[in-house]
């Protein structure tokens, strides 16, 4: 019996040790956090992921492959059939079946060509992500850039996060203006969770923090 209790204790400790790490972004004018977790595991009203332009050379890696497997190969099928081409800013909303991934909605956003990708393209992604969340009435959306899992290495993940949030904040400012003018009835996202791998969580947090500082200067 003591041995069984010890094994259970170890298992509980192991489970606690792999709990998702959360980093809060400082000096933000809306709550933003960095979550160290795979987008295949997030329990949220809307999880967004990004895909490069559909091409046989652009394979799904890491969390993208994990999501594809959980969805029974759905991502691969829609890319091969050109139902989703991955053009920059293209979106596709999926309502996952029960028992696949926890997110109630999965939003795909196109990143465009992989080889020519640069972090400033993320401003388009951030703007698009905000508008889709606003359109769907999602108050706390989750976003995973999935650029590295899409096969684009050697990027500054902090710069990717910064450019994404600059686009997000620009869209928010636009909607705020429309709401104050009484010409928009949408519900803006009230907070944001940005997903990152453990090795990139701190740089992503720093990049998001820089976006608030940079955005305030404009």
LINSULRA-V798991 format. One line per field, one symbol per residue. phi: phi as a letter, one per 20 degrees, with the letter a starting at -180 (. if undefined). psi: psi as a letter, one per 30 degrees, with the letter a starting at -180 (. if undefined). burial: I if it has 9 or more other ideal C-beta (glycine too) atoms within 8 Angstrom, else O. A space follows every 50 residues. Layout:
BEGIN
phi: ???
psi: ???
burial: ???
END
This chain:
BEGIN
phi: .gfffffffffffffffeffecdeefleebfccddeafffdfdbfbddcc cfgfbgfeeeclfffffgffemnfffffffemfcemfgnfcbdddffgne cfffccdecfdmfffefcgfffffffffgffffffemeecedccflfffe oeemeefffgfffgffffffffffffffffemdbdfdfgeabddebfgfd ffffgfffffffffffed
psi: eeeeeeeeeeeeeeeefgkkkkkkklhkglkklkkjlkfffkjlekkklk klkkkffilklbfeeeeeeeghgeeeefeeggfjfgkkfklkkkjklkgd lfkekjkkkkfakeegklefffeeeeeeeeeeeeefhjfilkkjeheeff gjlgljfeeeeeeeeeeeeeeeeeeeeeeffggkgljkkflkkkkllefg eeeeeeeeeeeeeeeff.
burial: OOOOOOOOOOOOOOOOOOOOOOIOIOOIOOOIIIIIOIIIIIOIIIIIII IIIIOOOIOIIIIIIIIIOIIOOIIIIIIOOOOIIIOOIIIIIIOIOOOO IOIOIIIIIIIIOIOOIOIOIIIIIIIIIIIIIIOIOIOIIIIIIIIIII IIOOIOIIIIIIIIIIIIIIIIOOIIOIIOOOOOOIOIIOIIIIIIOOOI IOIIIIIIIIIIIIIOOO
END
